[in-house]
Amino acid sequence: MEGERPNFEPAGAGAVLMSGVGVGVGAGALIGWAAGSVGYGVLAGAIAGVPMGVYAVYRRYRGAI
């Protein structure tokens, strides 16, 4: 007997993506603040957070599509 296939929820996927980006931006801001430039930290965090969010969506919904 096969397990039930998870449902793909676009709103849920968007929330997971935004959470990943938010975590990246927050971590980047903290690192940038410690290094002396919050703006560059936020930028670097956003750049790193997008792939992190995409990977989180992939991991969450990999069996749905």
PyMOL Python script that loads the backbone (N, CA, C, O; Angstrom):
from pymol import cmd

cmd.read_pdbstr("""\
ATOM      1  N   MET A   1       0.834  -1.170   0.000  1.00  0.00           N
ATOM      2  CA  MET A   1       0.000   0.000   0.000  1.00  0.00           C
ATOM      3  C   MET A   1       0.888   1.245   0.000  1.00  0.00           C
ATOM      4  O   MET A   1       1.767   1.397   0.848  1.00  0.00           O
ATOM      5  N   GLU A   2       0.649   2.103  -0.936  1.00  0.00           N
ATOM      6  CA  GLU A   2       1.452   3.322  -1.048  1.00  0.00           C
ATOM      7  C   GLU A   2       0.928   4.403  -0.118  1.00  0.00           C
ATOM      8  O   GLU A   2      -0.263   4.461   0.186  1.00  0.00           O
ATOM      9  N   GLY A   3       1.856   5.272   0.334  1.00  0.00           N
ATOM     10  CA  GLY A   3       1.463   6.397   1.179  1.00  0.00           C
ATOM     11  C   GLY A   3       0.734   7.453   0.370  1.00  0.00           C
ATOM     12  O   GLY A   3       0.828   7.494  -0.857  1.00  0.00           O
ATOM     13  N   GLU A   4       0.022   8.288   1.064  1.00  0.00           N
ATOM     14  CA  GLU A   4      -0.713   9.352   0.398  1.00  0.00           C
ATOM     15  C   GLU A   4       0.249  10.418  -0.105  1.00  0.00           C
ATOM     16  O   GLU A   4       1.185  10.807   0.593  1.00  0.00           O
ATOM     17  N   ARG A   5       0.012  10.874  -1.301  1.00  0.00           N
ATOM     18  CA  ARG A   5       0.835  11.911  -1.900  1.00  0.00           C
ATOM     19  C   ARG A   5       0.504  13.260  -1.266  1.00  0.00           C
ATOM     20  O   ARG A   5      -0.670  13.608  -1.147  1.00  0.00           O
ATOM     21  N   PRO A   6       1.530  14.035  -0.851  1.00  0.00           N
ATOM     22  CA  PRO A   6       1.223  15.342  -0.237  1.00  0.00           C
ATOM     23  C   PRO A   6       0.618  16.315  -1.244  1.00  0.00           C
ATOM     24  O   PRO A   6       0.959  16.297  -2.427  1.00  0.00           O
ATOM     25  N   ASN A   7      -0.278  17.157  -0.762  1.00  0.00           N
ATOM     26  CA  ASN A   7      -0.909  18.156  -1.621  1.00  0.00           C
ATOM     27  C   ASN A   7       0.004  19.359  -1.785  1.00  0.00           C
ATOM     28  O   ASN A   7       0.707  19.757  -0.856  1.00  0.00           O
ATOM     29  N   PHE A   8      -0.019  19.928  -2.979  1.00  0.00           N
ATOM     30  CA  PHE A   8       0.734  21.147  -3.222  1.00  0.00           C
ATOM     31  C   PHE A   8      -0.167  22.332  -2.922  1.00  0.00           C
ATOM     32  O   PHE A   8      -1.231  22.477  -3.524  1.00  0.00           O
ATOM     33  N   GLU A   9       0.255  23.176  -1.997  1.00  0.00           N
ATOM     34  CA  GLU A   9      -0.508  24.359  -1.620  1.00  0.00           C
ATOM     35  C   GLU A   9       0.319  25.596  -1.972  1.00  0.00           C
ATOM     36  O   GLU A   9       1.331  25.855  -1.320  1.00  0.00           O
ATOM     37  N   PRO A  10      -0.087  26.367  -2.988  1.00  0.00           N
ATOM     38  CA  PRO A  10       0.696  27.535  -3.386  1.00  0.00           C
ATOM     39  C   PRO A  10       0.904  28.545  -2.261  1.00  0.00           C
ATOM     40  O   PRO A  10       1.986  29.120  -2.148  1.00  0.00           O
ATOM     41  N   ALA A  11      -0.107  28.770  -1.432  1.00  0.00           N
ATOM     42  CA  ALA A  11       0.049  29.726  -0.332  1.00  0.00           C
ATOM     43  C   ALA A  11       1.066  29.204   0.684  1.00  0.00           C
ATOM     44  O   ALA A  11       1.867  29.971   1.218  1.00  0.00           O
ATOM     45  N   GLY A  12       1.029  27.922   0.944  1.00  0.00           N
ATOM     46  CA  GLY A  12       1.995  27.323   1.854  1.00  0.00           C
ATOM     47  C   GLY A  12       3.404  27.382   1.294  1.00  0.00           C
ATOM     48  O   GLY A  12       4.358  27.647   2.026  1.00  0.00           O
ATOM     49  N   ALA A  13       3.537  27.134  -0.009  1.00  0.00           N
ATOM     50  CA  ALA A  13       4.846  27.212  -0.644  1.00  0.00           C
ATOM     51  C   ALA A  13       5.386  28.635  -0.588  1.00  0.00           C
ATOM     52  O   ALA A  13       6.580  28.836  -0.370  1.00  0.00           O
ATOM     53  N   GLY A  14       4.523  29.617  -0.780  1.00  0.00           N
ATOM     54  CA  GLY A  14       4.950  31.019  -0.686  1.00  0.00           C
ATOM     55  C   GLY A  14       5.385  31.382   0.723  1.00  0.00           C
ATOM     56  O   GLY A  14       6.344  32.130   0.911  1.00  0.00           O
ATOM     57  N   ALA A  15       4.679  30.851   1.709  1.00  0.00           N
ATOM     58  CA  ALA A  15       5.048  31.125   3.097  1.00  0.00           C
ATOM     59  C   ALA A  15       6.389  30.503   3.444  1.00  0.00           C
ATOM     60  O   ALA A  15       7.197  31.112   4.145  1.00  0.00           O
ATOM     61  N   VAL A  16       6.630  29.288   2.957  1.00  0.00           N
ATOM     62  CA  VAL A  16       7.916  28.635   3.205  1.00  0.00           C
ATOM     63  C   VAL A  16       9.035  29.407   2.509  1.00  0.00           C
ATOM     64  O   VAL A  16      10.110  29.594   3.080  1.00  0.00           O
ATOM     65  N   LEU A  17       8.787  29.853   1.285  1.00  0.00           N
ATOM     66  CA  LEU A  17       9.784  30.625   0.547  1.00  0.00           C
ATOM     67  C   LEU A  17      10.103  31.934   1.254  1.00  0.00           C
ATOM     68  O   LEU A  17      11.273  32.287   1.409  1.00  0.00           O
ATOM     69  N   MET A  18       9.084  32.650   1.680  1.00  0.00           N
ATOM     70  CA  MET A  18       9.302  33.923   2.368  1.00  0.00           C
ATOM     71  C   MET A  18       9.984  33.719   3.722  1.00  0.00           C
ATOM     72  O   MET A  18      10.771  34.561   4.154  1.00  0.00           O
ATOM     73  N   SER A  19       9.691  32.625   4.380  1.00  0.00           N
ATOM     74  CA  SER A  19      10.361  32.324   5.644  1.00  0.00           C
ATOM     75  C   SER A  19      11.850  32.097   5.427  1.00  0.00           C
ATOM     76  O   SER A  19      12.676  32.578   6.203  1.00  0.00           O
ATOM     77  N   GLY A  20      12.193  31.366   4.373  1.00  0.00           N
ATOM     78  CA  GLY A  20      13.604  31.137   4.062  1.00  0.00           C
ATOM     79  C   GLY A  20      14.332  32.425   3.745  1.00  0.00           C
ATOM     80  O   GLY A  20      15.455  32.639   4.201  1.00  0.00           O
ATOM     81  N   VAL A  21      13.698  33.283   2.965  1.00  0.00           N
ATOM     82  CA  VAL A  21      14.306  34.571   2.634  1.00  0.00           C
ATOM     83  C   VAL A  21      14.414  35.439   3.886  1.00  0.00           C
ATOM     84  O   VAL A  21      15.423  36.113   4.090  1.00  0.00           O
ATOM     85  N   GLY A  22      13.383  35.423   4.718  1.00  0.00           N
ATOM     86  CA  GLY A  22      13.414  36.206   5.949  1.00  0.00           C
ATOM     87  C   GLY A  22      14.505  35.765   6.905  1.00  0.00           C
ATOM     88  O   GLY A  22      15.166  36.596   7.527  1.00  0.00           O
ATOM     89  N   VAL A  23      14.694  34.472   7.022  1.00  0.00           N
ATOM     90  CA  VAL A  23      15.773  33.953   7.868  1.00  0.00           C
ATOM     91  C   VAL A  23      17.121  34.378   7.313  1.00  0.00           C
ATOM     92  O   VAL A  23      18.012  34.767   8.067  1.00  0.00           O
ATOM     93  N   GLY A  24      17.274  34.304   5.995  1.00  0.00           N
ATOM     94  CA  GLY A  24      18.533  34.730   5.372  1.00  0.00           C
ATOM     95  C   GLY A  24      18.806  36.205   5.586  1.00  0.00           C
ATOM     96  O   GLY A  24      19.935  36.587   5.895  1.00  0.00           O
ATOM     97  N   VAL A  25      17.796  37.033   5.427  1.00  0.00           N
ATOM     98  CA  VAL A  25      17.957  38.477   5.617  1.00  0.00           C
ATOM     99  C   VAL A  25      18.267  38.786   7.079  1.00  0.00           C
ATOM    100  O   VAL A  25      19.124  39.621   7.368  1.00  0.00           O
ATOM    101  N   GLY A  26      17.585  38.127   7.991  1.00  0.00           N
ATOM    102  CA  GLY A  26      17.838  38.346   9.414  1.00  0.00           C
ATOM    103  C   GLY A  26      19.248  37.947   9.814  1.00  0.00           C
ATOM    104  O   GLY A  26      19.926  38.678  10.536  1.00  0.00           O
ATOM    105  N   ALA A  27      19.684  36.792   9.348  1.00  0.00           N
ATOM    106  CA  ALA A  27      21.041  36.346   9.663  1.00  0.00           C
ATOM    107  C   ALA A  27      22.072  37.277   9.027  1.00  0.00           C
ATOM    108  O   ALA A  27      23.086  37.609   9.642  1.00  0.00           O
ATOM    109  N   GLY A  28      21.805  37.691   7.800  1.00  0.00           N
ATOM    110  CA  GLY A  28      22.718  38.619   7.128  1.00  0.00           C
ATOM    111  C   GLY A  28      22.787  39.956   7.845  1.00  0.00           C
ATOM    112  O   GLY A  28      23.859  40.552   7.943  1.00  0.00           O
ATOM    113  N   ALA A  29      21.649  40.436   8.348  1.00  0.00           N
ATOM    114  CA  ALA A  29      21.640  41.703   9.081  1.00  0.00           C
ATOM    115  C   ALA A  29      22.457  41.596  10.363  1.00  0.00           C
ATOM    116  O   ALA A  29      23.192  42.518  10.714  1.00  0.00           O
ATOM    117  N   LEU A  30      22.328  40.475  11.057  1.00  0.00           N
ATOM    118  CA  LEU A  30      23.113  40.287  12.279  1.00  0.00           C
ATOM    119  C   LEU A  30      24.609  40.214  11.984  1.00  0.00           C
ATOM    120  O   LEU A  30      25.420  40.820  12.684  1.00  0.00           O
ATOM    121  N   ILE A  31      24.960  39.476  10.954  1.00  0.00           N
ATOM    122  CA  ILE A  31      26.372  39.369  10.583  1.00  0.00           C
ATOM    123  C   ILE A  31      26.888  40.712  10.094  1.00  0.00           C
ATOM    124  O   ILE A  31      28.005  41.106  10.431  1.00  0.00           O
ATOM    125  N   GLY A  32      26.086  41.421   9.302  1.00  0.00           N
ATOM    126  CA  GLY A  32      26.481  42.743   8.829  1.00  0.00           C
ATOM    127  C   GLY A  32      26.615  43.735   9.966  1.00  0.00           C
ATOM    128  O   GLY A  32      27.529  44.560   9.961  1.00  0.00           O
ATOM    129  N   TRP A  33      25.724  43.670  10.936  1.00  0.00           N
ATOM    130  CA  TRP A  33      25.810  44.548  12.103  1.00  0.00           C
ATOM    131  C   TRP A  33      27.100  44.289  12.879  1.00  0.00           C
ATOM    132  O   TRP A  33      27.765  45.223  13.328  1.00  0.00           O
ATOM    133  N   ALA A  34      27.442  43.009  13.031  1.00  0.00           N
ATOM    134  CA  ALA A  34      28.674  42.664  13.740  1.00  0.00           C
ATOM    135  C   ALA A  34      29.906  43.099  12.951  1.00  0.00           C
ATOM    136  O   ALA A  34      30.937  43.427  13.539  1.00  0.00           O
ATOM    137  N   ALA A  35      29.804  43.104  11.627  1.00  0.00           N
ATOM    138  CA  ALA A  35      30.935  43.474  10.779  1.00  0.00           C
ATOM    139  C   ALA A  35      30.992  44.975  10.523  1.00  0.00           C
ATOM    140  O   ALA A  35      32.006  45.481  10.041  1.00  0.00           O
ATOM    141  N   GLY A  36      29.911  45.697  10.843  1.00  0.00           N
ATOM    142  CA  GLY A  36      29.931  47.144  10.702  1.00  0.00           C
ATOM    143  C   GLY A  36      29.115  47.708   9.559  1.00  0.00           C
ATOM    144  O   GLY A  36      29.125  48.921   9.349  1.00  0.00           O
ATOM    145  N   SER A  37      28.401  46.869   8.806  1.00  0.00           N
ATOM    146  CA  SER A  37      27.588  47.373   7.705  1.00  0.00           C
ATOM    147  C   SER A  37      26.321  46.538   7.582  1.00  0.00           C
ATOM    148  O   SER A  37      26.319  45.478   6.955  1.00  0.00           O
ATOM    149  N   VAL A  38      25.253  47.025   8.183  1.00  0.00           N
ATOM    150  CA  VAL A  38      23.989  46.290   8.172  1.00  0.00           C
ATOM    151  C   VAL A  38      23.432  46.173   6.754  1.00  0.00           C
ATOM    152  O   VAL A  38      22.888  45.132   6.385  1.00  0.00           O
ATOM    153  N   GLY A  39      23.565  47.230   5.963  1.00  0.00           N
ATOM    154  CA  GLY A  39      23.025  47.222   4.600  1.00  0.00           C
ATOM    155  C   GLY A  39      23.617  46.123   3.739  1.00  0.00           C
ATOM    156  O   GLY A  39      22.891  45.415   3.041  1.00  0.00           O
ATOM    157  N   TYR A  40      24.925  45.980   3.786  1.00  0.00           N
ATOM    158  CA  TYR A  40      25.567  44.920   3.006  1.00  0.00           C
ATOM    159  C   TYR A  40      25.202  43.542   3.552  1.00  0.00           C
ATOM    160  O   TYR A  40      25.083  42.580   2.792  1.00  0.00           O
ATOM    161  N   GLY A  41      25.028  43.450   4.851  1.00  0.00           N
ATOM    162  CA  GLY A  41      24.616  42.186   5.446  1.00  0.00           C
ATOM    163  C   GLY A  41      23.225  41.776   5.002  1.00  0.00           C
ATOM    164  O   GLY A  41      22.979  40.608   4.703  1.00  0.00           O
ATOM    165  N   VAL A  42      22.310  42.748   4.959  1.00  0.00           N
ATOM    166  CA  VAL A  42      20.952  42.461   4.487  1.00  0.00           C
ATOM    167  C   VAL A  42      20.980  42.035   3.023  1.00  0.00           C
ATOM    168  O   VAL A  42      20.288  41.093   2.638  1.00  0.00           O
ATOM    169  N   LEU A  43      21.764  42.715   2.217  1.00  0.00           N
ATOM    170  CA  LEU A  43      21.885  42.359   0.799  1.00  0.00           C
ATOM    171  C   LEU A  43      22.430  40.945   0.638  1.00  0.00           C
ATOM    172  O   LEU A  43      21.878  40.143  -0.116  1.00  0.00           O
ATOM    173  N   ALA A  44      23.503  40.645   1.340  1.00  0.00           N
ATOM    174  CA  ALA A  44      24.085  39.299   1.254  1.00  0.00           C
ATOM    175  C   ALA A  44      23.103  38.253   1.782  1.00  0.00           C
ATOM    176  O   ALA A  44      23.007  37.157   1.230  1.00  0.00           O
ATOM    177  N   GLY A  45      22.376  38.587   2.843  1.00  0.00           N
ATOM    178  CA  GLY A  45      21.388  37.655   3.376  1.00  0.00           C
ATOM    179  C   GLY A  45      20.252  37.392   2.412  1.00  0.00           C
ATOM    180  O   GLY A  45      19.766  36.265   2.313  1.00  0.00           O
ATOM    181  N   ALA A  46      19.824  38.428   1.698  1.00  0.00           N
ATOM    182  CA  ALA A  46      18.761  38.242   0.704  1.00  0.00           C
ATOM    183  C   ALA A  46      19.244  37.374  -0.454  1.00  0.00           C
ATOM    184  O   ALA A  46      18.510  36.523  -0.956  1.00  0.00           O
ATOM    185  N   ILE A  47      20.480  37.601  -0.868  1.00  0.00           N
ATOM    186  CA  ILE A  47      21.038  36.801  -1.964  1.00  0.00           C
ATOM    187  C   ILE A  47      21.174  35.345  -1.538  1.00  0.00           C
ATOM    188  O   ILE A  47      20.902  34.444  -2.332  1.00  0.00           O
ATOM    189  N   ALA A  48      21.585  35.102  -0.315  1.00  0.00           N
ATOM    190  CA  ALA A  48      21.717  33.730   0.183  1.00  0.00           C
ATOM    191  C   ALA A  48      20.361  33.143   0.563  1.00  0.00           C
ATOM    192  O   ALA A  48      20.189  31.926   0.504  1.00  0.00           O
ATOM    193  N   GLY A  49      19.404  33.968   0.949  1.00  0.00           N
ATOM    194  CA  GLY A  49      18.108  33.485   1.406  1.00  0.00           C
ATOM    195  C   GLY A  49      17.212  32.972   0.302  1.00  0.00           C
ATOM    196  O   GLY A  49      16.393  32.083   0.540  1.00  0.00           O
ATOM    197  N   VAL A  50      17.344  33.504  -0.893  1.00  0.00           N
ATOM    198  CA  VAL A  50      16.486  33.054  -2.001  1.00  0.00           C
ATOM    199  C   VAL A  50      16.741  31.583  -2.324  1.00  0.00           C
ATOM    200  O   VAL A  50      15.782  30.812  -2.366  1.00  0.00           O
ATOM    201  N   PRO A  51      17.988  31.153  -2.556  1.00  0.00           N
ATOM    202  CA  PRO A  51      18.188  29.719  -2.798  1.00  0.00           C
ATOM    203  C   PRO A  51      17.821  28.856  -1.591  1.00  0.00           C
ATOM    204  O   PRO A  51      17.361  27.725  -1.749  1.00  0.00           O
ATOM    205  N   MET A  52      18.025  29.387  -0.397  1.00  0.00           N
ATOM    206  CA  MET A  52      17.661  28.654   0.804  1.00  0.00           C
ATOM    207  C   MET A  52      16.140  28.447   0.849  1.00  0.00           C
ATOM    208  O   MET A  52      15.675  27.361   1.193  1.00  0.00           O
ATOM    209  N   GLY A  53      15.375  29.471   0.508  1.00  0.00           N
ATOM    210  CA  GLY A  53      13.925  29.353   0.473  1.00  0.00           C
ATOM    211  C   GLY A  53      13.438  28.412  -0.609  1.00  0.00           C
ATOM    212  O   GLY A  53      12.506  27.638  -0.391  1.00  0.00           O
ATOM    213  N   VAL A  54      14.062  28.474  -1.775  1.00  0.00           N
ATOM    214  CA  VAL A  54      13.688  27.574  -2.877  1.00  0.00           C
ATOM    215  C   VAL A  54      13.957  26.128  -2.479  1.00  0.00           C
ATOM    216  O   VAL A  54      13.139  25.247  -2.745  1.00  0.00           O
ATOM    217  N   TYR A  55      15.096  25.882  -1.844  1.00  0.00           N
ATOM    218  CA  TYR A  55      15.412  24.530  -1.400  1.00  0.00           C
ATOM    219  C   TYR A  55      14.419  24.051  -0.340  1.00  0.00           C
ATOM    220  O   TYR A  55      14.037  22.880  -0.342  1.00  0.00           O
ATOM    221  N   ALA A  56      14.000  24.928   0.554  1.00  0.00           N
ATOM    222  CA  ALA A  56      13.027  24.561   1.578  1.00  0.00           C
ATOM    223  C   ALA A  56      11.690  24.183   0.940  1.00  0.00           C
ATOM    224  O   ALA A  56      11.045  23.232   1.381  1.00  0.00           O
ATOM    225  N   VAL A  57      11.267  24.916  -0.089  1.00  0.00           N
ATOM    226  CA  VAL A  57      10.019  24.584  -0.796  1.00  0.00           C
ATOM    227  C   VAL A  57      10.176  23.246  -1.505  1.00  0.00           C
ATOM    228  O   VAL A  57       9.257  22.427  -1.496  1.00  0.00           O
ATOM    229  N   TYR A  58      11.323  23.022  -2.111  1.00  0.00           N
ATOM    230  CA  TYR A  58      11.566  21.748  -2.786  1.00  0.00           C
ATOM    231  C   TYR A  58      11.488  20.586  -1.803  1.00  0.00           C
ATOM    232  O   TYR A  58      10.857  19.568  -2.088  1.00  0.00           O
ATOM    233  N   ARG A  59      12.129  20.739  -0.643  1.00  0.00           N
ATOM    234  CA  ARG A  59      12.114  19.673   0.359  1.00  0.00           C
ATOM    235  C   ARG A  59      10.702  19.420   0.878  1.00  0.00           C
ATOM    236  O   ARG A  59      10.321  18.274   1.117  1.00  0.00           O
ATOM    237  N   ARG A  60       9.930  20.485   1.052  1.00  0.00           N
ATOM    238  CA  ARG A  60       8.576  20.339   1.616  1.00  0.00           C
ATOM    239  C   ARG A  60       7.613  19.712   0.609  1.00  0.00           C
ATOM    240  O   ARG A  60       6.782  18.888   0.991  1.00  0.00           O
ATOM    241  N   TYR A  61       7.706  20.080  -0.651  1.00  0.00           N
ATOM    242  CA  TYR A  61       6.718  19.654  -1.644  1.00  0.00           C
ATOM    243  C   TYR A  61       7.307  18.749  -2.723  1.00  0.00           C
ATOM    244  O   TYR A  61       6.749  18.667  -3.817  1.00  0.00           O
ATOM    245  N   ARG A  62       8.410  18.073  -2.448  1.00  0.00           N
ATOM    246  CA  ARG A  62       9.054  17.271  -3.486  1.00  0.00           C
ATOM    247  C   ARG A  62       8.199  16.114  -3.986  1.00  0.00           C
ATOM    248  O   ARG A  62       8.360  15.708  -5.137  1.00  0.00           O
ATOM    249  N   GLY A  63       7.319  15.575  -3.195  1.00  0.00           N
ATOM    250  CA  GLY A  63       6.486  14.473  -3.640  1.00  0.00           C
ATOM    251  C   GLY A  63       5.154  14.896  -4.223  1.00  0.00           C
ATOM    252  O   GLY A  63       4.389  14.046  -4.678  1.00  0.00           O
ATOM    253  N   ALA A  64       4.856  16.174  -4.221  1.00  0.00           N
ATOM    254  CA  ALA A  64       3.545  16.650  -4.651  1.00  0.00           C
ATOM    255  C   ALA A  64       3.452  16.838  -6.162  1.00  0.00           C
ATOM    256  O   ALA A  64       2.361  16.789  -6.729  1.00  0.00           O
ATOM    257  N   ILE A  65       4.566  17.047  -6.800  1.00  0.00           N
ATOM    258  CA  ILE A  65       4.521  17.332  -8.246  1.00  0.00           C
ATOM    259  C   ILE A  65       5.079  16.160  -9.013  1.00  0.00           C
ATOM    260  O   ILE A  65       5.132  16.195 -10.242  1.00  0.00           O
TER     261      ILE A  65
END
""", "prot")
cmd.dss("prot")
cmd.show_as("cartoon", "prot")
cmd.util.cbc("prot")
cmd.orient("prot")
